[in-house]
Amino acid sequence: MTSPTSPMRPTYILADEATVRIPRDPSLLAQAERIAQGYHQCQAAEASQWLKQGMAHLRQGQYTPALALLQQALQGYRNLGDRERQARVLLTLAHLYYRVADYLWAADYGRQCLRVAHDLGDQSLMQQTLGHLGNSYRHLGNLQRALEYMGQSLTMAKKIGDRPGEMRSLNNLAMVYRAKGLTRQAATLYEASLMLATTLGDRNTKLQILQNLGNTYLTLQEYAQAIDCYEQFLTLHENGEGAVDNRTTRRILTQLTLASLARGDHNRAIVHLQHHLSIACALGDTKGAASLIDDLKRSYVALSEARVAVLRPELTSMG
């Protein structure tokens, strides 16, 4: 008489001489899946927390802890196979290194981000990354690669209809042309970027472009255009449009004075010197104020001489 088979004992099925198959237990599979899912969720939560903390440190200018946390987040998203968040963290790391002027690492993380963005087919992210790479290579002095990346960024922005991206690409491309000594081409690109900034109502970018364009016209010795750009800048700033520090304002006033004197417009130079002097006095910059007072004296003398030169022919004819 044969004994009954115990229901708790697994049944072994010999498939051949080399393999033994054990039927799967659905409950065990479900339990394993739940464990794996829980582990995945835990990893995702950790990576998200590292990213959040890293961004908080970055906003506060605490770059060392920000870097450590962002790299942890990057590794976490790599382990999870989350390519989209990998790309975002890579671009953030690229911007962090750019901010601290470590352009080699900025370019390295930018290239990594570009590869992932390309694999994802994310054209918007590709456009941003191409622009970042263009700026990084400009600072590294590799102007040809900077030109290539920035040109691709501009093309991509136009393709996807990203007008703010197009505006930024034109402005950055102008910087590359200016660095290459192609000043006239740079001025044309700045003008195109300025038109877009005006249309979009982007006042901060408009201020930056006006400053860059004014400097470019000053280099070209086109003083009337330079003065126009600088005075537009001051008008926007005085109307409370855009964030500008005193150092930038004083630099603009210095450039305005130079351009005005180059045109022989002593009245305009005096107006801007007085404005500059009031800022220097408010900041307690006694050395700067003394220098500006000397400049004002010279400008008043030059203005008087210019007026005498105009009046002399009239006085001679009357005599």
C-alpha positions as CSV (number, residue, x, y, z in Angstrom):
1,M,0.0,0.0,0.0
2,T,1.4,3.3,-1.0
3,S,1.5,6.2,1.4
4,P,-0.3,9.4,0.4
5,T,1.9,12.2,-0.9
6,S,2.2,15.1,1.6
7,P,0.6,18.3,0.3
8,M,3.4,20.4,1.8
9,R,6.1,18.6,-0.1
10,P,7.0,20.2,-3.6
11,T,6.6,17.9,-6.6
12,Y,9.8,17.6,-8.6
13,I,9.4,17.1,-12.3
14,L,12.4,15.6,-14.2
15,A,12.5,17.4,-17.5
16,D,15.7,15.7,-18.6
17,E,19.0,14.5,-17.1
18,A,20.4,18.1,-16.7
19,T,17.4,20.2,-15.4
20,V,15.0,20.1,-12.6
21,R,12.0,22.4,-12.7
22,I,10.2,23.6,-9.5
23,P,6.7,25.1,-10.0
24,R,6.6,28.8,-9.1
25,D,4.6,29.8,-6.0
26,P,2.5,32.8,-7.1
27,S,2.4,34.1,-3.5
28,L,6.2,34.1,-3.3
29,L,6.4,36.0,-6.6
30,A,4.0,38.6,-5.5
31,Q,5.9,39.1,-2.2
32,A,9.2,39.5,-4.1
33,E,7.6,42.1,-6.4
34,R,6.3,44.0,-3.4
35,I,9.7,44.0,-1.8
36,A,11.3,45.2,-5.1
37,Q,8.7,47.9,-5.5
38,G,9.2,49.1,-1.9
39,Y,12.9,49.2,-2.4
40,H,12.5,51.2,-5.6
41,Q,10.2,53.7,-3.9
42,C,12.7,54.1,-1.0
43,Q,15.5,54.8,-3.5
44,A,13.4,57.3,-5.4
45,A,12.4,59.1,-2.2
46,E,16.1,59.2,-1.1
47,A,17.2,60.6,-4.5
48,S,14.4,63.2,-4.4
49,Q,15.4,64.3,-0.9
50,W,19.0,64.6,-1.9
51,L,18.0,66.7,-4.9
52,K,15.8,68.9,-2.8
53,Q,18.5,69.5,-0.2
54,G,21.1,70.1,-2.9
55,M,19.0,72.7,-4.6
56,A,18.4,74.5,-1.2
57,H,22.1,74.7,-0.6
58,L,22.7,75.9,-4.2
59,R,20.2,78.7,-3.8
60,Q,22.0,79.8,-0.6
61,G,25.3,79.8,-2.4
62,Q,26.6,76.8,-0.3
63,Y,28.3,75.1,-3.2
64,T,30.3,72.3,-1.5
65,P,27.3,70.7,0.3
66,A,25.2,71.3,-2.8
67,L,27.7,69.5,-5.0
68,A,27.9,66.5,-2.7
69,L,24.1,66.1,-2.4
70,L,23.5,66.6,-6.2
71,Q,26.1,63.9,-7.0
72,Q,24.3,61.6,-4.6
73,A,21.0,62.3,-6.3
74,L,22.6,61.7,-9.7
75,Q,23.9,58.3,-8.6
76,G,20.5,57.5,-7.1
77,Y,18.7,58.3,-10.4
78,R,21.3,56.3,-12.3
79,N,20.6,53.3,-10.1
80,L,16.9,53.7,-10.7
81,G,17.4,54.1,-14.4
82,D,15.5,57.4,-14.3
83,R,17.0,59.1,-17.4
84,E,14.9,62.2,-17.3
85,R,15.9,63.1,-13.8
86,Q,19.5,62.2,-14.5
87,A,19.5,64.7,-17.3
88,R,18.1,67.5,-15.1
89,V,20.6,66.8,-12.3
90,L,23.4,66.7,-14.8
91,L,22.4,70.2,-16.2
92,T,22.2,71.5,-12.6
93,L,25.7,70.3,-11.9
94,A,26.9,71.8,-15.1
95,H,25.4,75.2,-14.1
96,L,26.9,74.9,-10.6
97,Y,30.4,74.4,-11.9
98,Y,29.9,77.2,-14.4
99,R,28.8,79.5,-11.5
100,V,32.1,78.8,-9.6
101,A,34.1,79.3,-12.9
102,D,35.2,75.7,-13.2
103,Y,34.5,75.6,-16.9
104,L,36.2,72.2,-17.6
105,W,33.8,70.4,-15.3
106,A,30.9,72.6,-16.5
107,A,31.6,71.4,-20.0
108,D,32.0,67.8,-18.9
109,Y,28.6,67.6,-17.2
110,G,27.1,69.5,-20.1
111,R,28.3,66.9,-22.5
112,Q,26.9,64.1,-20.3
113,C,23.6,65.9,-20.1
114,L,23.5,66.4,-23.9
115,R,24.0,62.7,-24.5
116,V,21.1,61.8,-22.2
117,A,18.9,64.5,-23.6
118,H,19.6,63.3,-27.1
119,D,18.7,59.7,-26.2
120,L,15.5,61.0,-24.6
121,G,14.7,63.1,-27.6
122,D,14.1,66.1,-25.3
123,Q,14.8,69.0,-27.7
124,S,14.1,71.7,-25.1
125,L,16.7,70.3,-22.8
126,M,19.1,69.8,-25.7
127,Q,18.7,73.5,-26.6
128,Q,19.5,74.6,-23.1
129,T,22.5,72.3,-22.8
130,L,23.9,73.4,-26.2
131,G,23.8,77.0,-25.0
132,H,25.5,76.1,-21.7
133,L,28.2,74.3,-23.6
134,G,28.7,77.3,-25.9
135,N,29.2,79.6,-22.9
136,S,31.6,77.1,-21.2
137,Y,33.8,76.7,-24.3
138,R,33.8,80.5,-24.7
139,H,35.3,80.9,-21.2
140,L,37.7,78.1,-22.0
141,G,39.0,80.0,-25.0
142,N,37.9,77.4,-27.5
143,L,35.9,79.9,-29.6
144,Q,35.4,77.5,-32.6
145,R,33.6,74.9,-30.4
146,A,31.7,77.7,-28.6
147,L,30.5,78.9,-32.0
148,E,29.4,75.5,-33.1
149,Y,27.5,74.7,-29.9
150,M,25.9,78.2,-29.7
151,G,24.9,78.0,-33.4
152,Q,23.2,74.6,-32.8
153,S,21.5,76.1,-29.7
154,L,20.1,79.0,-31.9
155,T,19.0,76.6,-34.6
156,M,17.2,74.3,-32.1
157,A,15.5,77.3,-30.4
158,K,14.1,78.4,-33.8
159,K,13.0,74.8,-34.6
160,I,11.0,74.3,-31.5
161,G,9.6,77.9,-31.4
162,D,11.4,78.8,-28.1
163,R,11.6,82.6,-28.4
164,P,13.2,83.2,-25.0
165,G,15.8,80.5,-25.9
166,E,16.3,82.2,-29.3
167,M,16.8,85.5,-27.5
168,R,19.4,84.1,-25.1
169,S,21.2,82.2,-28.0
170,L,21.5,85.4,-30.1
171,N,22.9,87.3,-27.1
172,N,25.4,84.5,-26.3
173,L,26.3,84.0,-29.9
174,A,27.1,87.7,-30.1
175,M,29.5,87.3,-27.2
176,V,31.4,84.6,-29.1
177,Y,31.6,86.8,-32.2
178,R,32.9,89.7,-30.2
179,A,35.5,87.4,-28.5
180,K,36.6,86.4,-32.0
181,G,37.0,90.1,-33.0
182,L,34.0,90.1,-35.3
183,T,32.6,93.2,-33.7
184,R,30.2,94.3,-36.5
185,Q,28.6,90.8,-36.6
186,A,28.3,90.9,-32.8
187,A,26.4,94.2,-32.9
188,T,23.9,92.8,-35.5
189,L,23.2,89.7,-33.3
190,Y,22.8,91.9,-30.2
191,E,20.3,94.1,-32.0
192,A,18.3,91.0,-33.0
193,S,18.4,89.7,-29.4
194,L,17.3,93.2,-28.1
195,M,14.3,93.2,-30.4
196,L,13.2,89.8,-29.0
197,A,13.8,90.9,-25.4
198,T,11.6,94.0,-26.0
199,T,8.9,91.9,-27.6
200,L,9.0,89.4,-24.7
201,G,9.1,92.1,-22.0
202,D,12.2,90.5,-20.5
203,R,13.6,93.5,-18.7
204,N,16.6,91.8,-17.0
205,T,17.9,90.4,-20.3
206,K,17.2,93.7,-22.0
207,L,19.4,95.5,-19.5
208,Q,22.2,92.9,-20.1
209,I,21.9,93.2,-23.9
210,L,21.9,97.1,-23.8
211,Q,25.1,97.0,-21.8
212,N,26.7,94.5,-24.2
213,L,25.5,96.4,-27.2
214,G,26.7,99.8,-25.9
215,N,30.1,98.3,-25.2
216,T,30.2,96.9,-28.7
217,Y,29.3,100.2,-30.3
218,L,31.9,101.9,-28.1
219,T,34.5,99.5,-29.5
220,L,33.3,100.3,-33.1
221,Q,33.7,104.0,-32.1
222,E,30.0,104.6,-33.0
223,Y,29.5,106.8,-30.1
224,A,25.9,108.0,-30.8
225,Q,24.7,104.4,-30.8
226,A,26.7,103.6,-27.7
227,I,25.2,106.6,-25.9
228,D,21.7,105.6,-26.9
229,C,22.1,102.1,-25.5
230,Y,23.6,103.3,-22.2
231,E,20.9,105.9,-21.7
232,Q,18.2,103.4,-22.4
233,F,19.9,101.2,-19.8
234,L,19.8,104.0,-17.2
235,T,16.2,104.9,-18.0
236,L,15.1,101.2,-17.5
237,H,17.0,101.0,-14.3
238,E,15.7,104.3,-12.9
239,N,12.1,103.1,-13.6
240,G,12.8,100.1,-11.3
241,E,13.0,97.6,-14.2
242,G,15.5,94.9,-13.6
243,A,18.1,94.2,-10.8
244,V,21.3,96.3,-11.3
245,D,24.0,96.8,-8.7
246,N,25.8,100.1,-8.1
247,R,29.0,98.8,-9.6
248,T,27.3,98.1,-13.0
249,T,25.5,101.5,-12.9
250,R,28.8,103.3,-12.2
251,R,30.5,101.4,-15.1
252,I,27.7,102.4,-17.4
253,L,28.1,106.1,-16.3
254,T,31.8,105.9,-16.9
255,Q,31.3,104.5,-20.4
256,L,28.6,107.2,-21.1
257,T,31.1,109.9,-20.1
258,L,33.8,108.5,-22.4
259,A,31.4,108.3,-25.3
260,S,30.1,111.8,-24.7
261,L,33.6,113.3,-24.5
262,A,34.6,111.4,-27.7
263,R,31.7,113.3,-29.5
264,G,32.7,116.6,-27.9
265,D,29.4,116.7,-26.0
266,H,30.6,118.3,-22.8
267,N,27.0,119.1,-21.6
268,R,26.0,115.4,-21.7
269,A,29.3,114.4,-20.1
270,I,28.7,116.8,-17.2
271,V,25.2,115.5,-16.6
272,H,26.5,111.9,-16.3
273,L,29.5,112.9,-14.2
274,Q,27.2,114.7,-11.7
275,H,25.0,111.6,-11.6
276,H,28.1,109.4,-11.0
277,L,29.3,111.8,-8.3
278,S,26.0,111.6,-6.4
279,I,26.3,107.8,-6.3
280,A,30.0,107.9,-5.2
281,C,29.1,110.3,-2.3
282,A,26.1,108.2,-1.2
283,L,28.4,105.1,-1.1
284,G,31.1,107.0,0.9
285,D,33.6,106.6,-1.9
286,T,35.7,109.6,-1.2
287,K,38.6,108.6,-3.5
288,G,36.1,108.1,-6.4
289,A,34.3,111.3,-5.6
290,A,37.5,113.3,-5.7
291,S,38.4,111.8,-9.1
292,L,35.0,112.6,-10.5
293,I,35.2,116.2,-9.2
294,D,38.5,116.6,-11.1
295,D,36.7,115.2,-14.3
296,L,33.9,117.7,-13.8
297,K,36.3,120.6,-13.5
298,R,38.0,119.6,-16.8
299,S,34.6,119.1,-18.5
300,Y,33.5,122.6,-17.4
301,V,36.7,124.1,-18.6
302,A,36.4,122.3,-22.0
303,L,32.7,123.4,-22.2
304,S,33.7,127.1,-21.6
305,E,36.5,126.8,-24.2
306,A,34.1,125.3,-26.7
307,R,31.6,128.2,-26.1
308,V,34.3,130.8,-26.5
309,A,35.5,129.1,-29.7
310,V,31.9,129.4,-31.0
311,L,31.5,133.0,-30.0
312,R,35.0,134.2,-31.1
313,P,34.1,134.4,-34.9
314,E,30.9,136.4,-34.0
315,L,32.9,138.8,-31.7
316,T,35.5,139.2,-34.4
317,S,32.9,140.1,-37.1
318,M,31.3,142.6,-34.7
319,G,34.6,144.2,-34.0
